Amino acid sequence: MLASGGFSQDVKMRTDHYPKLVAAFNCTNQKGATGEVIRFAQAVGADTLQMNFIQLFPFAEPESGTLDNPAVYPFSAPGRGCIYVNKQGKRFVSELERRDVCAFAQINLGPDMKPTYTIFNAAMVPLIGGTPKEIESGLKKGRFITADTIGELAKKIGIPADALEKTVNDHNRYLQEGKDPEFNKPISKAMVPLDKGPFYAVAQWPAVHHTMGGLRINKNTQVIDVFGAAIPRLYAAGEVAGGVHGSNRLGTNATADCVVFGRIAGVNAAKEKSA
């Protein structure tokens, strides 16, 4: 039974299938996600599919690519009114867009615009499941930057204060009017205006995150060979298998993938008779 994960950490393997994802991109995945088990399975005839479906996490720590607790805030806060801004203090995408859209909106800004920032305030924290302890920890690590005013926050993160103040004021007006003329973001009453501090910023940049492609399996999680037949006594589950998530895996769905297909693989493998 194969359950070795994907190939996000293998630069050559990922660029073979997605040439843009060069070594300059960090990776959030575990260090063992190097794809050799997929290659070993291919050596005995296993088929693969959708190997070019590789997901970026748009909000990783910019230098290391870590998906730490502060990196979850940009992912969790859009429904509560946070904004994403570049070094010029301007928004560059609808904050409610898919991960891939948010990631490439940043990449298309160019490498000189690394990092971008998520701006939020204290009122949003409990609404997204955050805690004062998380904020305190992020501040101590230097991941969160805080200030009592937007202008002061802008100076701390090195972007033009007047530009960020205008962006925030415009976005607050969009929330009040119920329409975002810049990026057509759906506005809801659940969104909180950025009109009261303390305010926070967290730096972010895309990193390679999850490989949706992998070994072809059937409903019994048997690995399928290049001729469409099941390879005897060989099963696969989790990120090593492809075709489960399509081109853009939804957040946390990998857990269900592992639990469901892992159980199916375990049950079926246990039924195999000893050789």
Sine and cosine of phi, psi and omega as CSV:
sin_phi,cos_phi,sin_psi,cos_psi,sin_omega,cos_omega
0.00,0.00,0.80,-0.60,-0.04,-1.00
-0.98,-0.17,0.82,-0.58,0.02,-1.00
-0.53,-0.85,0.78,0.62,-0.18,-0.98
-1.00,-0.09,-0.04,1.00,-0.03,-1.00
1.00,0.02,-0.14,-0.99,-0.11,-0.99
-0.99,-0.10,-0.54,-0.84,-0.09,-1.00
-0.71,-0.70,0.46,0.89,-0.05,-1.00
-0.86,0.51,-0.52,0.85,-0.08,-1.00
-0.99,0.11,-0.18,0.98,-0.02,-1.00
-1.00,-0.05,0.98,-0.19,-0.12,-0.99
-0.88,0.47,-0.69,0.72,-0.02,-1.00
-0.90,0.44,-0.68,0.73,-0.05,-1.00
-0.91,0.40,-0.66,0.75,-0.02,-1.00
-0.95,0.31,-0.59,0.81,0.01,-1.00
-0.96,0.27,-0.42,0.91,0.11,-0.99
-0.86,0.52,-0.55,0.83,-0.07,-1.00
-0.97,-0.23,-0.37,0.93,-0.02,-1.00
-0.58,-0.82,1.00,0.10,-0.18,-0.98
-0.83,0.55,-0.39,0.92,-0.01,-1.00
-0.94,0.34,-0.36,0.93,-0.15,-0.99
-1.00,0.03,0.91,0.41,-0.08,-1.00
-0.96,0.27,0.04,-1.00,-0.08,-1.00
-0.89,0.46,-0.34,0.94,0.01,-1.00
-0.90,0.44,-0.34,0.94,0.05,-1.00
-0.99,0.13,0.79,-0.61,0.14,-0.99
-0.94,0.33,0.06,-1.00,-0.03,-1.00
-0.65,-0.76,0.73,-0.69,0.03,-1.00
-1.00,0.06,-0.25,0.97,-0.16,-0.99
-0.97,0.26,0.25,-0.97,0.00,-1.00
-0.91,0.41,0.46,-0.89,-0.15,-0.99
-0.88,0.48,-0.38,0.92,-0.02,-1.00
-1.00,0.07,0.08,1.00,-0.02,-1.00
-0.99,0.13,0.92,0.39,-0.14,-0.99
-0.91,-0.41,0.03,1.00,0.23,-0.97
0.97,0.23,0.02,1.00,-0.08,-1.00
-0.91,0.41,-0.50,0.87,0.01,-1.00
-0.93,0.36,-0.57,0.82,0.11,-0.99
-0.88,0.48,-0.69,0.72,0.00,-1.00
-0.92,0.40,-0.62,0.78,0.04,-1.00
-0.89,0.46,-0.67,0.75,0.02,-1.00
-0.91,0.42,-0.62,0.78,0.06,-1.00
-0.88,0.47,-0.54,0.84,-0.01,-1.00
-0.92,0.40,-0.37,0.93,0.07,-1.00
-0.97,-0.26,0.31,0.95,0.15,-0.99
0.98,-0.20,0.08,1.00,-0.04,-1.00
-0.92,0.38,0.58,-0.81,0.06,-1.00
-1.00,-0.06,0.41,-0.91,0.10,-1.00
-0.81,-0.59,0.24,-0.97,0.07,-1.00
-0.47,-0.88,0.46,-0.89,0.11,-0.99
0.83,0.56,0.58,0.81,-0.06,-1.00
-0.91,0.41,-0.34,0.94,0.03,-1.00
-1.00,0.10,-0.04,1.00,0.04,-1.00
-1.00,0.09,1.00,0.00,-0.05,-1.00
-0.85,-0.53,0.80,-0.60,-0.11,-0.99
-0.99,-0.14,0.64,-0.77,0.14,-0.99
-0.98,-0.19,0.59,-0.81,0.21,-0.98
-1.00,-0.09,0.88,-0.47,-0.18,-0.98
-0.95,0.31,-0.24,0.97,-0.26,-0.96
-0.84,-0.54,0.47,0.88,-0.01,-1.00
-0.93,0.36,0.32,-0.95,0.11,-0.99
-0.86,0.52,0.79,-0.61,-0.23,-0.97
-0.89,0.46,-0.57,0.82,-0.10,-0.99
-1.00,0.03,-0.66,0.76,-0.07,-1.00
-0.99,-0.16,-0.35,0.94,-0.09,-1.00
0.98,0.18,0.19,0.98,-0.04,-1.00
-0.93,0.37,0.66,-0.75,0.17,-0.99
-0.99,-0.15,0.99,0.12,0.00,-1.00
-1.00,-0.08,-0.03,-1.00,-0.02,-1.00
-0.86,0.51,-0.70,0.72,0.06,-1.00
-0.86,0.51,-0.48,0.88,0.00,-1.00
-0.94,0.33,-0.24,0.97,0.03,-1.00
-0.99,0.15,-0.43,0.90,-0.04,-1.00
-0.87,0.49,-0.70,0.71,0.05,-1.00
-0.89,0.46,-0.47,0.88,0.02,-1.00
-0.98,0.21,-0.53,0.85,-0.11,-0.99
-1.00,-0.03,-0.41,0.91,-0.21,-0.98
-1.00,-0.02,-0.21,0.98,-0.04,-1.00
-0.83,0.55,-0.60,0.80,0.01,-1.00
-0.93,0.36,-0.20,0.98,0.02,-1.00
-0.94,-0.33,0.06,1.00,0.18,-0.98
0.95,-0.32,0.18,0.98,0.06,-1.00
-0.92,0.39,0.25,-0.97,0.08,-1.00
-0.77,-0.64,0.47,-0.88,0.13,-0.99
-0.97,-0.26,0.76,-0.65,-0.02,-1.00
-0.75,-0.67,0.46,-0.89,0.07,-1.00
-1.00,-0.06,-0.12,-0.99,-0.04,-1.00
-0.92,0.40,-0.25,0.97,0.05,-1.00
-1.00,-0.01,0.03,1.00,0.01,-1.00
0.98,0.18,0.30,0.95,-0.07,-1.00
-0.91,-0.42,0.55,-0.83,0.14,-0.99
-0.93,0.38,0.44,-0.90,-0.05,-1.00
-0.71,-0.71,0.02,1.00,-0.03,-1.00
-0.22,-0.97,0.38,-0.93,0.19,-0.98
-0.93,0.37,0.80,-0.60,-0.04,-1.00
-0.92,0.40,-0.23,0.97,0.02,-1.00
-0.99,-0.12,0.14,0.99,0.04,-1.00
-0.94,0.34,0.27,-0.96,0.04,-1.00
-0.89,0.46,0.30,-0.96,0.00,-1.00
-0.84,0.54,-0.71,0.71,-0.06,-1.00
-0.90,0.44,-0.61,0.79,0.02,-1.00
-0.92,0.40,-0.70,0.71,0.02,-1.00
-0.89,0.45,-0.63,0.78,-0.01,-1.00
-0.90,0.44,-0.77,0.64,-0.08,-1.00
-0.97,0.24,-0.35,0.94,0.14,-0.99
-0.90,0.44,-0.58,0.82,0.06,-1.00
-0.96,0.27,-0.74,0.68,-0.02,-1.00
-0.85,0.52,-0.63,0.78,-0.03,-1.00
-0.94,0.34,-0.23,0.97,0.11,-0.99
-0.94,0.35,-0.42,0.91,-0.03,-1.00
0.97,-0.23,0.45,-0.89,-0.07,-1.00
-0.89,0.46,-0.43,0.90,0.00,-1.00
-0.95,0.32,-0.21,0.98,-0.01,-1.00
-0.99,-0.10,0.12,0.99,0.07,-1.00
-0.98,0.20,0.76,-0.65,0.02,1.00
-1.00,-0.09,0.12,-0.99,0.25,-0.97
-0.98,-0.22,0.04,-1.00,-0.09,-1.00
-0.68,-0.74,0.54,-0.84,0.24,-0.97
-0.98,-0.18,0.74,-0.67,0.02,-1.00
-0.93,-0.37,0.80,-0.61,0.04,-1.00
-0.56,-0.83,0.09,-1.00,0.03,-1.00
-0.78,-0.62,0.10,-1.00,-0.10,-1.00
-0.89,0.46,-0.50,0.86,-0.03,-1.00
-0.90,0.44,-0.45,0.89,-0.02,-1.00
-0.98,0.19,-0.41,0.91,-0.18,-0.98
-0.84,0.54,-0.82,0.57,0.00,-1.00
-0.92,0.40,-0.41,0.91,-0.04,-1.00
-0.95,0.30,-0.35,0.94,0.03,-1.00
-0.96,-0.29,0.21,0.98,0.02,-1.00
1.00,0.09,0.18,0.98,0.04,-1.00
-0.98,0.19,0.23,-0.97,-0.04,-1.00
-0.71,-0.70,0.40,-0.92,0.09,-1.00
-0.85,0.53,-0.55,0.83,0.01,-1.00
-0.90,0.43,-0.66,0.75,0.03,-1.00
-0.90,0.44,-0.69,0.73,0.00,-1.00
-0.89,0.46,-0.71,0.70,0.00,-1.00
-0.87,0.49,-0.69,0.73,0.01,-1.00
-0.90,0.44,-0.69,0.73,0.02,-1.00
-0.90,0.43,-0.58,0.82,0.04,-1.00
-0.93,0.38,-0.67,0.75,0.00,-1.00
-0.90,0.44,-0.57,0.82,0.00,-1.00
-0.99,0.15,-0.14,0.99,-0.04,-1.00
0.99,0.15,0.15,0.99,0.00,-1.00
-0.99,0.17,-0.64,0.77,0.12,-0.99
-0.99,-0.11,0.67,-0.74,0.13,-0.99
-0.90,-0.43,0.69,-0.72,-0.06,-1.00
-0.79,-0.62,0.42,-0.91,0.06,-1.00
-0.34,-0.94,0.34,-0.94,-0.01,-1.00
-0.99,0.13,-0.35,0.94,0.02,-1.00
-0.76,-0.65,0.38,-0.93,0.04,-1.00
-0.91,0.42,-0.64,0.76,0.02,-1.00
-0.87,0.49,-0.69,0.73,0.02,-1.00
-0.91,0.41,-0.64,0.77,0.02,-1.00
-0.89,0.46,-0.67,0.74,0.02,-1.00
-0.85,0.52,-0.69,0.72,0.00,-1.00
-0.90,0.43,-0.61,0.80,-0.02,-1.00
-0.92,0.38,-0.53,0.85,-0.02,-1.00
-0.98,-0.17,0.05,1.00,0.15,-0.99
0.98,0.21,0.54,0.84,0.07,-1.00
-0.85,-0.52,0.38,-0.93,-0.08,-1.00
-0.87,0.50,0.82,-0.57,-0.05,-1.00
-0.90,0.43,-0.67,0.74,-0.04,-1.00
-0.91,0.42,-0.59,0.81,0.00,-1.00
-0.93,0.37,-0.70,0.71,-0.01,-1.00
-0.92,0.39,-0.64,0.77,0.04,-1.00
-0.87,0.50,-0.66,0.75,0.03,-1.00
-0.91,0.42,-0.69,0.72,0.01,-1.00
-0.86,0.50,-0.71,0.71,0.00,-1.00
-0.91,0.41,-0.70,0.71,0.00,-1.00
-0.89,0.46,-0.66,0.75,0.04,-1.00
-0.89,0.46,-0.71,0.71,-0.02,-1.00
-0.91,0.42,-0.64,0.77,0.07,-1.00
-0.86,0.51,-0.63,0.78,0.03,-1.00
-0.92,0.39,-0.61,0.79,0.03,-1.00
-0.88,0.47,-0.64,0.77,0.02,-1.00
-0.90,0.43,-0.64,0.77,-0.01,-1.00
-0.93,0.36,-0.62,0.78,-0.05,-1.00
-1.00,0.08,-0.26,0.97,0.03,-1.00
0.98,0.20,0.36,0.93,-0.03,-1.00
-0.48,-0.88,0.70,-0.71,0.03,-1.00
-0.95,-0.33,0.99,-0.12,-0.06,-1.00
-0.95,0.31,-0.27,0.96,-0.02,-1.00
-0.98,0.18,-0.75,0.66,-0.12,-0.99
-0.77,-0.64,0.12,0.99,0.06,-1.00
0.84,0.55,0.57,0.82,0.05,-1.00
-0.94,0.34,0.75,-0.67,0.09,-1.00
-0.89,0.46,0.79,-0.61,-0.01,-1.00
-0.99,-0.17,0.70,-0.72,0.04,-1.00
-0.78,-0.63,0.31,-0.95,0.00,-1.00
-0.95,0.32,-0.22,0.98,0.04,-1.00
-0.97,0.26,-0.22,0.98,-0.05,-1.00
-0.99,0.17,0.68,-0.73,-0.08,-1.00
-0.98,-0.21,0.77,-0.64,0.04,-1.00
-0.93,0.36,0.51,-0.86,0.07,-1.00
-1.00,0.04,0.92,0.39,-0.05,-1.00
-0.89,-0.46,-0.08,1.00,0.02,-1.00
-0.68,-0.73,0.70,-0.72,0.04,-1.00
-1.00,0.04,-0.05,-1.00,-0.01,1.00
-0.93,0.36,0.47,-0.88,0.00,-1.00
-0.96,-0.29,0.45,-0.89,-0.03,-1.00
-0.73,-0.68,0.49,-0.87,0.14,-0.99
-0.77,-0.64,0.60,-0.80,0.11,-0.99
-0.73,-0.68,0.77,-0.63,-0.01,-1.00
-0.97,0.23,0.50,-0.87,-0.09,-1.00
-0.44,-0.90,0.39,-0.92,0.13,-0.99
-0.25,-0.97,0.55,-0.84,-0.06,-1.00
-0.90,0.43,0.56,-0.83,0.11,-0.99
-0.65,-0.76,0.50,-0.86,0.05,-1.00
-0.88,0.47,0.72,-0.69,-0.22,-0.98
-0.83,-0.56,-0.80,0.60,-0.16,-0.99
-0.53,-0.85,0.66,-0.75,0.06,-1.00
-0.97,-0.25,0.90,-0.43,-0.02,-1.00
-0.98,0.18,-0.36,0.93,0.04,-1.00
-1.00,0.09,0.31,-0.95,0.01,-1.00
0.16,-0.99,-0.46,-0.89,-0.03,-1.00
-0.93,0.36,0.65,-0.76,0.07,-1.00
-0.97,0.25,0.78,-0.63,0.04,-1.00
-0.79,-0.61,0.26,-0.96,0.12,-0.99
-0.97,-0.26,-0.14,-0.99,-0.08,-1.00
-0.91,0.41,-0.33,0.95,0.04,-1.00
-1.00,-0.05,0.11,0.99,-0.04,-1.00
0.91,0.41,0.31,0.95,0.13,-0.99
-0.95,0.31,0.66,-0.75,0.06,-1.00
-0.96,0.27,0.73,-0.69,-0.07,-1.00
-0.98,-0.20,0.66,-0.75,-0.01,-1.00
-1.00,0.05,0.01,-1.00,-0.11,-0.99
-0.94,0.35,-0.19,0.98,0.04,-1.00
-0.98,-0.19,0.04,1.00,0.06,-1.00
1.00,-0.02,0.14,0.99,0.00,-1.00
-0.98,-0.22,0.50,-0.87,0.05,-1.00
-0.95,0.32,0.73,-0.69,0.08,-1.00
-0.98,0.21,0.83,-0.56,-0.07,-1.00
-0.84,0.54,0.72,-0.70,0.16,-0.99
0.89,0.46,0.43,0.90,0.02,-1.00
-0.81,-0.59,0.86,-0.52,-0.05,-1.00
-0.82,-0.58,0.41,-0.91,0.02,-1.00
-0.56,-0.83,0.58,-0.82,0.01,-1.00
-0.47,-0.88,0.47,-0.89,0.01,-1.00
1.00,0.02,-0.43,-0.90,-0.12,-0.99
-0.93,0.37,-0.31,0.95,0.06,-1.00
-0.92,0.39,-0.38,0.92,0.00,-1.00
-0.99,-0.10,0.55,-0.84,0.00,-1.00
-0.94,-0.33,0.16,-0.99,0.11,-0.99
1.00,0.07,0.10,1.00,-0.06,-1.00
-1.00,-0.01,-0.63,0.77,-0.19,-0.98
-0.96,-0.29,-0.04,1.00,-0.09,-1.00
0.94,0.34,-0.47,-0.88,-0.11,-0.99
-1.00,0.06,-0.21,0.98,-0.09,-1.00
-0.51,-0.86,1.00,0.02,-0.02,-1.00
-0.85,0.52,0.69,-0.73,0.09,-1.00
-0.98,0.18,0.60,-0.80,-0.03,-1.00
-0.81,0.58,0.72,-0.69,0.02,-1.00
0.97,0.24,-0.11,0.99,0.00,-1.00
-0.93,0.37,-0.32,0.95,0.06,-1.00
-0.90,0.44,-0.49,0.87,0.04,-1.00
-0.91,0.42,-0.73,0.68,0.05,-1.00
-0.89,0.46,-0.62,0.78,0.05,-1.00
-0.83,0.56,-0.78,0.62,-0.03,-1.00
-0.90,0.44,-0.69,0.73,-0.05,-1.00
-0.92,0.39,-0.76,0.65,-0.08,-1.00
-0.93,0.38,-0.83,0.56,-0.07,-1.00
-0.96,0.27,-0.47,0.88,0.09,-1.00
-0.90,0.44,-0.66,0.75,0.02,-1.00
-0.92,0.38,-0.68,0.73,0.02,-1.00
-0.87,0.50,-0.70,0.71,0.01,-1.00
-0.89,0.46,-0.69,0.72,-0.01,-1.00
-0.90,0.44,-0.69,0.72,0.00,-1.00
-0.89,0.46,-0.72,0.70,-0.04,-1.00
-0.94,0.33,-0.62,0.78,0.03,-1.00
-0.90,0.43,-0.57,0.82,0.00,-1.00
-0.93,0.38,-0.38,0.93,0.01,-1.00
-0.99,0.17,-0.25,0.97,-0.02,-1.00
-0.90,0.43,0.67,-0.74,0.05,-1.00
-0.99,0.16,0.53,-0.85,0.02,-1.00
-0.88,0.47,0.59,-0.81,0.00,-1.00
-0.94,0.35,0.00,0.00,0.00,0.00
